[in-house]
Amino acid sequence: MSLYDELGDEVRNKTRNLMQNIQQLRQLIDTFIKNSKTENQATHKFVSDVVNDNPLTNFTFTGKDTDLSYFLQSERMPVSAIRNIADSDIKDAVTNTFVKAAENDLIELDGSDIKITEKGKEKINNPNFIKSAQKEQSEAYNQKINSTLSKACKPDEAQMCAELTGDYINDFTFFNHSDNLDLSTVISHPDRELSSKILSNVKQWQINGAVTVKNGVATVTDMGKQMLKMPEFQSIAYNPVAEKALSATGAGKVIVATKKVVQAMQSVQQATNTISKGSR
């Protein structure tokens, strides 16, 4: 066989492999789209194991009377939930709130649990109470996420983030910004319906081979990365996830970290120059 023939075979083999890879990616996209509304036992179990069996993971105590909204998701709460609150000031405020609620017959002690009464159910199911509770929980969630992520940054670093909406296709574009999606801030979001939707999507991504999930972190696969670059996928991801600074994230949004970036020294230098000029 001549060198020309050998080179021709090599080109043909590479072309054939490339076409097979493209075909596999297109099949992955087709399956990805097809399964966007598919719910199966594995998906339900994944969400149940992560969220439904851990009712405290997506609830933040504030010390206000809206803390009784906990009972919207469960009629019982272990007393240990209050005992285990780390912040002593919040713990004292929550204790006072629940003592007053008990005095007003809204809750009652039942063994090692606190139980909502019928009178309490009337209060927490009031639309105005629910609206106030949702607002308090959203604000508490944002404060907690801001505090947690900010503490992990060095003085010269800024945390970049993204907001997930529960959209099966668009949320996957998060992986344009990071290879890893930490699910902890999804699980802890106060809107259980939204967090469950996102977790359901993640499980479906895993079933389709676009991500792997281990220790609460979803990691995009090589096939998933390649899919993101395909025009066929980009054409249906009409509202891709945007990366923004932690300080720019909105209240009530599901916030997930992307990466830390070193803040531009230019702004520091500008501030130094301004101070210098003012002292002359």
C-alpha beads as a LAMMPS data file, in Angstrom:
LAMMPS data file: protein, C-alpha beads

280 atoms
279 bonds

1 atom types
1 bond types

-500.0 500.0 xlo xhi
-500.0 500.0 ylo yhi
-500.0 500.0 zlo zhi

Masses

1 110.0

Atoms # bond

1 1 1 0.000 0.000 0.000
2 1 1 1.371 3.419 -0.934
3 1 1 1.813 6.318 1.481
4 1 1 -1.037 8.066 -0.352
5 1 1 -3.350 5.117 0.336
6 1 1 -2.282 4.922 3.989
7 1 1 -2.965 8.623 4.506
8 1 1 -6.277 8.231 2.721
9 1 1 -7.293 5.401 5.044
10 1 1 -6.293 7.460 8.078
11 1 1 -8.382 10.421 6.916
12 1 1 -11.345 8.172 6.183
13 1 1 -11.092 6.536 9.615
14 1 1 -10.904 9.896 11.372
15 1 1 -13.850 11.164 9.340
16 1 1 -15.849 8.017 10.132
17 1 1 -15.085 8.341 13.869
18 1 1 -16.013 12.020 13.800
19 1 1 -19.328 11.283 12.093
20 1 1 -20.066 8.521 14.597
21 1 1 -19.324 10.899 17.468
22 1 1 -21.598 13.565 15.989
23 1 1 -24.318 10.966 15.504
24 1 1 -23.980 9.870 19.135
25 1 1 -24.240 13.480 20.280
26 1 1 -27.344 14.044 18.186
27 1 1 -28.887 10.899 19.647
28 1 1 -28.005 12.172 23.125
29 1 1 -29.695 15.496 22.372
30 1 1 -32.773 13.701 21.011
31 1 1 -32.935 11.527 24.136
32 1 1 -32.239 14.547 26.341
33 1 1 -35.206 16.411 24.835
34 1 1 -37.456 13.348 24.739
35 1 1 -36.903 12.682 28.441
36 1 1 -37.379 16.299 29.505
37 1 1 -40.887 15.549 30.753
38 1 1 -40.315 11.934 31.681
39 1 1 -40.764 10.997 35.312
40 1 1 -39.851 7.544 36.529
41 1 1 -39.406 5.663 39.774
42 1 1 -35.671 6.392 39.935
43 1 1 -36.299 10.134 39.629
44 1 1 -39.005 10.140 42.294
45 1 1 -36.813 8.124 44.674
46 1 1 -33.857 10.445 44.147
47 1 1 -35.916 13.527 45.016
48 1 1 -37.617 11.775 47.932
49 1 1 -34.335 10.613 49.428
50 1 1 -32.777 14.058 49.138
51 1 1 -35.640 16.379 50.086
52 1 1 -38.841 14.753 51.283
53 1 1 -37.147 12.630 53.929
54 1 1 -35.204 15.617 55.271
55 1 1 -37.797 18.302 56.014
56 1 1 -35.375 20.562 57.880
57 1 1 -32.930 20.867 54.999
58 1 1 -34.998 23.536 53.266
59 1 1 -36.206 25.452 56.300
60 1 1 -34.423 28.311 58.035
61 1 1 -35.500 29.510 61.472
62 1 1 -35.705 33.285 61.848
63 1 1 -37.125 33.721 65.335
64 1 1 -40.313 35.314 63.988
65 1 1 -43.834 33.965 64.251
66 1 1 -43.635 32.938 60.590
67 1 1 -41.407 30.070 61.792
68 1 1 -44.690 28.264 62.372
69 1 1 -44.800 27.864 58.591
70 1 1 -42.613 24.809 59.195
71 1 1 -45.865 22.993 59.887
72 1 1 -47.057 23.630 56.340
73 1 1 -44.758 20.795 55.288
74 1 1 -45.181 18.555 58.324
75 1 1 -47.653 18.423 61.209
76 1 1 -44.879 17.464 63.601
77 1 1 -41.440 18.880 64.364
78 1 1 -38.822 17.313 66.663
79 1 1 -37.946 19.463 69.668
80 1 1 -34.312 18.800 68.788
81 1 1 -34.765 21.005 65.711
82 1 1 -34.815 24.038 68.006
83 1 1 -32.219 22.641 70.376
84 1 1 -29.777 22.180 67.498
85 1 1 -29.936 25.762 66.192
86 1 1 -26.314 26.935 66.182
87 1 1 -26.893 30.687 66.592
88 1 1 -27.756 31.263 70.267
89 1 1 -29.627 34.512 69.569
90 1 1 -31.784 32.854 66.920
91 1 1 -32.349 29.860 69.201
92 1 1 -33.564 32.122 72.027
93 1 1 -35.866 34.019 69.647
94 1 1 -37.296 30.786 68.219
95 1 1 -37.823 29.387 71.725
96 1 1 -39.747 32.511 72.764
97 1 1 -41.825 32.376 69.572
98 1 1 -42.797 28.742 70.145
99 1 1 -43.527 29.296 73.856
100 1 1 -45.954 32.095 72.946
101 1 1 -47.497 29.917 70.232
102 1 1 -48.067 27.162 72.788
103 1 1 -49.648 29.646 75.208
104 1 1 -52.032 30.647 72.393
105 1 1 -52.906 26.984 71.700
106 1 1 -51.343 27.072 68.231
107 1 1 -48.959 24.204 68.997
108 1 1 -48.615 21.545 71.684
109 1 1 -45.910 19.242 72.988
110 1 1 -46.411 15.586 72.093
111 1 1 -43.599 13.452 73.464
112 1 1 -40.348 14.536 71.813
113 1 1 -42.247 16.361 69.070
114 1 1 -44.053 19.668 68.714
115 1 1 -47.432 19.277 67.027
116 1 1 -49.572 21.882 65.278
117 1 1 -53.119 22.225 66.614
118 1 1 -56.296 22.795 64.615
119 1 1 -56.210 26.432 65.707
120 1 1 -52.610 26.611 64.550
121 1 1 -53.521 25.126 61.170
122 1 1 -56.068 27.889 60.635
123 1 1 -53.395 30.496 61.310
124 1 1 -50.668 29.058 59.068
125 1 1 -53.053 28.391 56.168
126 1 1 -54.122 32.029 56.035
127 1 1 -52.983 33.457 52.647
128 1 1 -51.471 36.548 54.292
129 1 1 -49.479 34.387 56.714
130 1 1 -48.226 32.179 53.872
131 1 1 -47.162 35.235 51.864
132 1 1 -45.238 36.677 54.822
133 1 1 -43.645 33.314 55.584
134 1 1 -42.473 32.873 51.996
135 1 1 -40.910 36.334 52.069
136 1 1 -39.129 35.641 55.366
137 1 1 -37.843 32.267 54.176
138 1 1 -36.568 33.712 50.884
139 1 1 -34.701 36.486 52.678
140 1 1 -33.273 34.031 55.220
141 1 1 -32.132 31.719 52.417
142 1 1 -30.346 34.557 50.602
143 1 1 -28.660 35.713 53.803
144 1 1 -27.508 32.186 54.593
145 1 1 -26.157 31.557 51.074
146 1 1 -24.429 34.954 50.952
147 1 1 -22.813 34.341 54.334
148 1 1 -21.694 30.788 53.522
149 1 1 -20.237 31.571 50.095
150 1 1 -18.645 34.859 51.171
151 1 1 -16.830 33.197 54.090
152 1 1 -15.247 30.748 51.637
153 1 1 -13.652 33.619 49.674
154 1 1 -10.283 35.202 50.308
155 1 1 -10.161 39.015 50.760
156 1 1 -9.202 39.525 47.108
157 1 1 -11.763 37.061 45.736
158 1 1 -15.346 37.413 44.578
159 1 1 -17.806 34.539 44.321
160 1 1 -19.506 34.116 40.968
161 1 1 -22.900 32.419 40.846
162 1 1 -25.806 31.441 38.663
163 1 1 -29.552 31.239 39.221
164 1 1 -31.520 28.100 38.342
165 1 1 -35.193 28.252 37.399
166 1 1 -36.187 24.596 37.114
167 1 1 -36.138 24.669 33.304
168 1 1 -34.840 21.295 32.102
169 1 1 -32.997 22.574 29.016
170 1 1 -31.852 26.049 30.022
171 1 1 -30.626 25.071 33.489
172 1 1 -28.232 22.572 31.915
173 1 1 -26.326 25.505 30.402
174 1 1 -25.051 26.132 33.943
175 1 1 -22.243 23.794 32.904
176 1 1 -21.003 26.421 30.450
177 1 1 -19.663 28.154 33.564
178 1 1 -18.595 25.286 35.824
179 1 1 -18.023 21.537 35.610
180 1 1 -19.573 20.962 39.044
181 1 1 -22.991 21.818 40.433
182 1 1 -23.158 21.684 44.240
183 1 1 -26.715 20.629 45.050
184 1 1 -26.642 21.807 48.674
185 1 1 -27.987 25.279 47.861
186 1 1 -30.714 23.692 45.736
187 1 1 -31.772 21.329 48.524
188 1 1 -31.871 24.128 51.106
189 1 1 -34.076 26.425 49.036
190 1 1 -37.385 27.154 50.831
191 1 1 -39.515 26.531 47.729
192 1 1 -39.681 22.753 47.913
193 1 1 -41.587 22.446 44.643
194 1 1 -38.876 24.351 42.771
195 1 1 -35.966 22.552 44.444
196 1 1 -37.622 19.188 43.760
197 1 1 -38.058 20.143 40.102
198 1 1 -34.382 21.020 39.765
199 1 1 -33.298 17.818 41.523
200 1 1 -35.612 15.826 39.248
201 1 1 -33.940 17.442 36.235
202 1 1 -30.491 16.600 37.586
203 1 1 -31.457 12.952 38.009
204 1 1 -32.777 12.872 34.454
205 1 1 -29.541 14.443 33.185
206 1 1 -27.713 11.653 34.976
207 1 1 -29.918 8.967 33.428
208 1 1 -29.201 10.452 29.990
209 1 1 -25.450 10.319 30.587
210 1 1 -24.950 14.096 30.600
211 1 1 -23.834 14.279 34.252
212 1 1 -22.663 12.063 37.076
213 1 1 -23.827 12.607 40.664
214 1 1 -21.697 11.833 43.700
215 1 1 -21.660 13.184 47.270
216 1 1 -24.245 15.841 46.479
217 1 1 -22.402 17.225 43.451
218 1 1 -23.457 16.873 39.804
219 1 1 -20.496 16.799 37.404
220 1 1 -20.896 17.277 33.656
221 1 1 -19.563 14.416 31.511
222 1 1 -17.486 14.772 28.338
223 1 1 -20.600 13.958 26.322
224 1 1 -22.493 16.644 28.214
225 1 1 -19.773 19.198 27.449
226 1 1 -19.829 18.330 23.775
227 1 1 -23.619 18.523 23.710
228 1 1 -23.471 22.099 25.019
229 1 1 -21.383 23.066 21.976
230 1 1 -23.755 21.513 19.443
231 1 1 -25.852 24.015 17.411
232 1 1 -28.842 21.660 17.775
233 1 1 -28.708 22.077 21.564
234 1 1 -27.902 25.784 21.557
235 1 1 -30.941 26.429 19.364
236 1 1 -33.312 25.032 22.022
237 1 1 -31.534 26.590 25.013
238 1 1 -33.259 29.903 24.319
239 1 1 -32.548 31.393 27.749
240 1 1 -29.130 30.128 28.882
241 1 1 -28.011 30.530 32.477
242 1 1 -26.020 33.724 33.042
243 1 1 -23.094 33.999 35.413
244 1 1 -23.123 36.913 37.835
245 1 1 -21.559 38.111 41.061
246 1 1 -23.047 36.781 44.314
247 1 1 -24.076 40.330 45.238
248 1 1 -26.146 40.585 42.040
249 1 1 -28.308 37.503 42.682
250 1 1 -32.009 38.017 43.236
251 1 1 -34.145 37.342 46.298
252 1 1 -35.941 34.021 46.204
253 1 1 -33.759 32.631 43.424
254 1 1 -32.040 29.245 43.608
255 1 1 -28.396 30.306 43.837
256 1 1 -25.562 27.973 42.855
257 1 1 -21.853 28.742 42.937
258 1 1 -19.818 28.654 39.733
259 1 1 -16.302 29.838 40.590
260 1 1 -14.249 32.340 42.553
261 1 1 -12.466 35.120 40.713
262 1 1 -9.730 37.476 41.827
263 1 1 -11.123 40.985 42.004
264 1 1 -9.495 43.430 39.622
265 1 1 -6.610 45.291 41.247
266 1 1 -7.493 48.247 39.042
267 1 1 -10.429 49.185 41.261
268 1 1 -8.183 48.977 44.317
269 1 1 -5.594 51.179 42.635
270 1 1 -8.280 53.690 41.633
271 1 1 -9.468 53.906 45.227
272 1 1 -5.867 54.402 46.407
273 1 1 -5.314 57.176 43.863
274 1 1 -8.522 58.911 44.948
275 1 1 -7.455 58.850 48.581
276 1 1 -3.991 60.147 47.645
277 1 1 -5.420 63.065 45.679
278 1 1 -7.754 63.963 48.504
279 1 1 -4.912 64.169 51.000
280 1 1 -2.897 66.675 48.937

Bonds

1 1 1 2
2 1 2 3
3 1 3 4
4 1 4 5
5 1 5 6
6 1 6 7
7 1 7 8
8 1 8 9
9 1 9 10
10 1 10 11
11 1 11 12
12 1 12 13
13 1 13 14
14 1 14 15
15 1 15 16
16 1 16 17
17 1 17 18
18 1 18 19
19 1 19 20
20 1 20 21
21 1 21 22
22 1 22 23
23 1 23 24
24 1 24 25
25 1 25 26
26 1 26 27
27 1 27 28
28 1 28 29
29 1 29 30
30 1 30 31
31 1 31 32
32 1 32 33
33 1 33 34
34 1 34 35
35 1 35 36
36 1 36 37
37 1 37 38
38 1 38 39
39 1 39 40
40 1 40 41
41 1 41 42
42 1 42 43
43 1 43 44
44 1 44 45
45 1 45 46
46 1 46 47
47 1 47 48
48 1 48 49
49 1 49 50
50 1 50 51
51 1 51 52
52 1 52 53
53 1 53 54
54 1 54 55
55 1 55 56
56 1 56 57
57 1 57 58
58 1 58 59
59 1 59 60
60 1 60 61
61 1 61 62
62 1 62 63
63 1 63 64
64 1 64 65
65 1 65 66
66 1 66 67
67 1 67 68
68 1 68 69
69 1 69 70
70 1 70 71
71 1 71 72
72 1 72 73
73 1 73 74
74 1 74 75
75 1 75 76
76 1 76 77
77 1 77 78
78 1 78 79
79 1 79 80
80 1 80 81
81 1 81 82
82 1 82 83
83 1 83 84
84 1 84 85
85 1 85 86
86 1 86 87
87 1 87 88
88 1 88 89
89 1 89 90
90 1 90 91
91 1 91 92
92 1 92 93
93 1 93 94
94 1 94 95
95 1 95 96
96 1 96 97
97 1 97 98
98 1 98 99
99 1 99 100
100 1 100 101
101 1 101 102
102 1 102 103
103 1 103 104
104 1 104 105
105 1 105 106
106 1 106 107
107 1 107 108
108 1 108 109
109 1 109 110
110 1 110 111
111 1 111 112
112 1 112 113
113 1 113 114
114 1 114 115
115 1 115 116
116 1 116 117
117 1 117 118
118 1 118 119
119 1 119 120
120 1 120 121
121 1 121 122
122 1 122 123
123 1 123 124
124 1 124 125
125 1 125 126
126 1 126 127
127 1 127 128
128 1 128 129
129 1 129 130
130 1 130 131
131 1 131 132
132 1 132 133
133 1 133 134
134 1 134 135
135 1 135 136
136 1 136 137
137 1 137 138
138 1 138 139
139 1 139 140
140 1 140 141
141 1 141 142
142 1 142 143
143 1 143 144
144 1 144 145
145 1 145 146
146 1 146 147
147 1 147 148
148 1 148 149
149 1 149 150
150 1 150 151
151 1 151 152
152 1 152 153
153 1 153 154
154 1 154 155
155 1 155 156
156 1 156 157
157 1 157 158
158 1 158 159
159 1 159 160
160 1 160 161
161 1 161 162
162 1 162 163
163 1 163 164
164 1 164 165
165 1 165 166
166 1 166 167
167 1 167 168
168 1 168 169
169 1 169 170
170 1 170 171
171 1 171 172
172 1 172 173
173 1 173 174
174 1 174 175
175 1 175 176
176 1 176 177
177 1 177 178
178 1 178 179
179 1 179 180
180 1 180 181
181 1 181 182
182 1 182 183
183 1 183 184
184 1 184 185
185 1 185 186
186 1 186 187
187 1 187 188
188 1 188 189
189 1 189 190
190 1 190 191
191 1 191 192
192 1 192 193
193 1 193 194
194 1 194 195
195 1 195 196
196 1 196 197
197 1 197 198
198 1 198 199
199 1 199 200
200 1 200 201
201 1 201 202
202 1 202 203
203 1 203 204
204 1 204 205
205 1 205 206
206 1 206 207
207 1 207 208
208 1 208 209
209 1 209 210
210 1 210 211
211 1 211 212
212 1 212 213
213 1 213 214
214 1 214 215
215 1 215 216
216 1 216 217
217 1 217 218
218 1 218 219
219 1 219 220
220 1 220 221
221 1 221 222
222 1 222 223
223 1 223 224
224 1 224 225
225 1 225 226
226 1 226 227
227 1 227 228
228 1 228 229
229 1 229 230
230 1 230 231
231 1 231 232
232 1 232 233
233 1 233 234
234 1 234 235
235 1 235 236
236 1 236 237
237 1 237 238
238 1 238 239
239 1 239 240
240 1 240 241
241 1 241 242
242 1 242 243
243 1 243 244
244 1 244 245
245 1 245 246
246 1 246 247
247 1 247 248
248 1 248 249
249 1 249 250
250 1 250 251
251 1 251 252
252 1 252 253
253 1 253 254
254 1 254 255
255 1 255 256
256 1 256 257
257 1 257 258
258 1 258 259
259 1 259 260
260 1 260 261
261 1 261 262
262 1 262 263
263 1 263 264
264 1 264 265
265 1 265 266
266 1 266 267
267 1 267 268
268 1 268 269
269 1 269 270
270 1 270 271
271 1 271 272
272 1 272 273
273 1 273 274
274 1 274 275
275 1 275 276
276 1 276 277
277 1 277 278
278 1 278 279
279 1 279 280
